[in-house]
Amino acid sequence: MNNKVLLIDTVHEIIPEKLKKSGFTVAEAYKESKIEIQKFISEYCGIVIRSRFDIDKEFIDCAKNLKFIARVGAGMESIDTDYCNKKGIVCLNSPEGNRDAVGEHAVAMLLSLLNNLPKANKEMKSGIRNREGNRGSELGSKVVAIIGYGNMGSSFAKKLSGFGCKVIAYDKYKKDYSDQFVKETDYKEIFEKADILSLHVPLTAETKFLVNSEFIAKFKKPIILINTARGQVVKTSDLVDALKSEKILAAGLDVLEYEDASFETTTDLKDNPDFQHLAKNENVILTPHIAGWTHESKIKLAEILVDKIINLKI
């Protein structure tokens, strides 16, 4: 039986160690290009990736003996999962591993914005003591709306449970999930009641630029936006317009429309007026796609994924 697994991206040592102990032969291709890997990928029954390049139809057709693709992380938009299904290739991920990290990061962004922490910190370090200008708002008085109630959205809701705020959520593909942490709802109630909107959806053709000017205009009240999902879920130019008109009061963005597929770099933004507005806006927090990027999640992501691989019947 072919038990050879190829690591395409660098991963935690837990993965190769446990695979070898379970009888797999493990090889690395960290430096080889996609085209180079396609020449020998047919030797392997499985691959482990992060986001170095897309696993598309051409790549899959070269991988004639592939039984599984395992992605360290949550999002699967870089893999043609539909084609994998047709070819009988199992696609695995490990969103359980970084859901707590994402939930905590979203809460941290939200509390920072509500309490003007970036602005107050900058002013104090510049010798400006502005108490009234930095008067905050309490989370407990707010309605928090979540779009996408999977691992990340539900983790965020649980993290909010101690603050006393009302949490509502919409997920097109889930039903009957109301509990002590959240009330299941629809877009109508979200547009009517939300003070805060947090996005936890995968990037698909359906969700690309979901949050645009038309979408934003439907909210009855000005909102705070938190995006720890994928950058292209939000149309940046429309977000900037909403910030200027105060339809969106503040934004916490861990992801940007301009990220490349690996999430390691962005396009050159020095001449991008929309990004420059975000960068200079005191009501915007930007982080470099690190919401799920903790010391703890690195271990959990690897442990959960490798156990899923070992438990596969291949």
N, C-alpha and C positions, 0 to 999 in steps of 0.2 A: 504493500500500500504506500502511496506517495504521502509522506508526512513532512514535507519540506515547507517551511514558512519563511517568507522574505519580509524583513523590516525595511520599509521604504523611508520612514522618518525616524529620527532619534526618539527613543521612548525610555521610560523608566526601566531600570535593570530588572525589576520584578517580572516584566513580561518575558524576556528571553530566558531568565532563570527558571520560571515555572513551566514554560513550554518545553524546555530541555528535560526537566524532571519528569514530564508527562510523556516523553518519547518522541517529541518533535525534533527535527533537525532545523536549526535556525541560522539564517544568513542575513547579512546587512547589505543594503545598497543606498547608503546615505548620500553619496557623492555622484552616483551615476544619474544621467538625465532620464527623462521619461522615455525618449526614443531608445536609449541604450538598454533600459530595463525591459522594454517590449521585446527585445531580441532573445531574452532568456527567461521571461516570466512563465513560459509554458512548463518549466521545470517544477513549479511550486503549486501546492494545494491551497495556500493561503497567503494573504498579505496583511501587514499591520501598517497603518498610515496615520498621519495627522491631517495636514492640509497642504502638502508640498505641491501637488499638482492634481488635476482632475482625473478621475477614473472614468473614462468615457467609453463609448462603444468600440472604438479602435483598440484601446488598451485591453478591454475585456475580451475581444476576439483573439488577441494574441495569447491570452491566458487560458489555454485550452484545457488545463487540468485544475483550474481554480475552483475551490469549493466554498471559500469564505473570504470576505473582505472585512477587516476589523478596524474601526476608526476610534482612536483615542480621543474622546470628546462626545459632543451631543449632535451637532448639525451634520446632516448627510448630503448637503446640496452639492458637494464636489464629486459625488458618486452617482452614476446613472443607475439608480436602484431599480427602476422599471426594467431595464435591460438585464440587470443581474437576475431579477426574478424569472424572466423568460429563459435564462440560461441555467437556472437552478443554483445560482450562487447565493449563499446566505450573507446578508449584510448585518454586521453587528456594530453597536456603539455603546457608550457608557455614560449616558446623561445622569445616572444616579450618582456618579463620582464627583461632579462639581456643582450639583444643584444647591447645596448649602452655601458654597462660595458665591454663586450668582445671587442667591437670595440676600445674603449679607451685604454684598456690594450694592445692590439696588437700594436696600434700606439706608446704607451709608450715604449714598448720593442724595437720596430724598431728604434725610435729616440735615445734611449739609446745606441743601438749597433752602429748606424751610427756615433754617436758623442763620442764614447769610454767612456761613463759616468761611468760605473762600474770600469773600469781600472783607469781612471783619479782620481776618488774619492778615490780609495784604495791607489794610489800612493801619492796623496796630504796628506792624513791622516797619511802616513808613512814618510812624510817630503821630498818626491820626487816631484820636479816641472819639468815636462817633457812636454813642449808645443808641440814641433814638433812631438814627439812620439804619441801624442794624437790628431793630426790634423784630423778633421772629414770629412764626406762626406754629401752633401746636398740631401735631399730626393727629391727635385724638379727635379733633373736631372735623376731620376731613373724610370724604368718600374716595377710596382708592379703587380704581378700576383696572382690572388685569385682562389683557387679551392674550389668550393662549394659556391653558391650564394643565400643562403637563408637569414634568419634573421641576422645571424652573419656576413656573407660575405658582404652583402649589407650595414650593419652598418659600417663595417670597410672601405668600399669604400667611404661612405659619409664623414667619419671622415678625409679621405685623401684629400678631394676635395680642401681644401685651400692651399695645399702644392705645387700644380703645377705639380705633377708627373703624368705619364700616368698609368692608372689603367685598366687592362684587367682581364677577369674572364671566367672560364669554369665551367659549371654545366651540368652534363649529363642529368639531369631531368628537366631542364628549357630551354625555348627558348624565343627569342625576348625581352630580358631585357636590351639591351643597352639604356643608357640615359646619362644625363650630368655627371654622376659619374663614369661610367664604359663602357667599350666596350666588348661586348660578343665575345668570341673567342673559339679556340680549343687548344688541347695540342700542336699541331705543332707550333703555334705562341708563346705559353708560353715557350716551350723549346728553341725557337730561340731568344726571346727578353727579357726574365725576368732577372731582377737584384735581385728581392726580390720575395719570394714565401710565401704566407700566406694560411694556411689550415683551412677550415671551413666546413668540412664534418662530418656526423655522423659516428660512428663506426659500420660497417656492414661486412659481409663476403667479400664484394667487396672492401672495403676500408682498411681492416686490412693489415698493412705493405705495403700500397700503395707506400709510399716513402721508396724505398730500393736502393741498389746499381745500379740496372739496370735503375730505374727511374731517379736517380740523374745523371747518366752518359749521359742522353739525353740532358741536358742543355748545351747550347753553351758557356755560360759565367758562371763564379763562382757566386754563389748566397748567399743571406742571407735567412735563413729559420725561419719562425715564425709559431709556432704550439700552438693554443689555443683551439683545437678541442678535440681530444682524443689521449692518449699516444700511443696506438697501431697502429695508422695510420702511424707512423714512426718506422722503424726498427733501434733500437738504435745502434747496432754494425755497421751497414752500415753508419749511420750518423757520427759516430766517425771516421770511415775510410775516409769519405769525408772531415771532418774537418782537419784531418792529411794531406791529399793531397791538401787541400785548394780548393777543388771543391765546398765545402761550406765554406764561409768565416766566418760566424758567425751564431748563432742560439739563438732564444728566445723561450724557452720551458716552457709553463705553465702546461703542462701535460707530463707524463712519461709512457713509456711502462710498468713499474714495479708497477703502482698503483693497489690497489685492487678495487673491484667493487664499494665500497662505496666512493672511492676517499679520504678517511681519512688517509690511511696508505700506505706505500710501503713495499715491501719485504726488507729483510736485504741487504743493499747495500755496506757495508764496504769492502766486498771482490769481488765486481763487478767491473772489470777493465773498462768497458765501462762507467758506471756511474762516476767512479772516474776521468776519463778523462774529462767528462763534467763538473764536479765540480771544477776541477783545471784550466779549460780553460778560459782565460780572455775574449775570444770572445763568451762565452756562458752565457746567463742569464737563471736562473732557478727560477720559482715561484711555489707554492704548490697548483695548480689548483684553482686559485683565480681570474681568468680573469672575470668571471661573478659574483664575490662575493663582491658586494658593499653594503653599507647601503641602498642605494636607490633601488638596484635591489631586495633585500630581500623583500621589500614592494611590488614592482611592480610584481614580480613573483607570490606572494600570491594573490594579487588583481585580476590579469588577470586569474589565474587558478580558483579561487573560482567563478568568474563570469561565466566562461565556464561551471562549474558544475551546477550552478543555472539555466542557460539557457538551459540545456539539457531537452529533453522531455522524461522522464522516468516514 
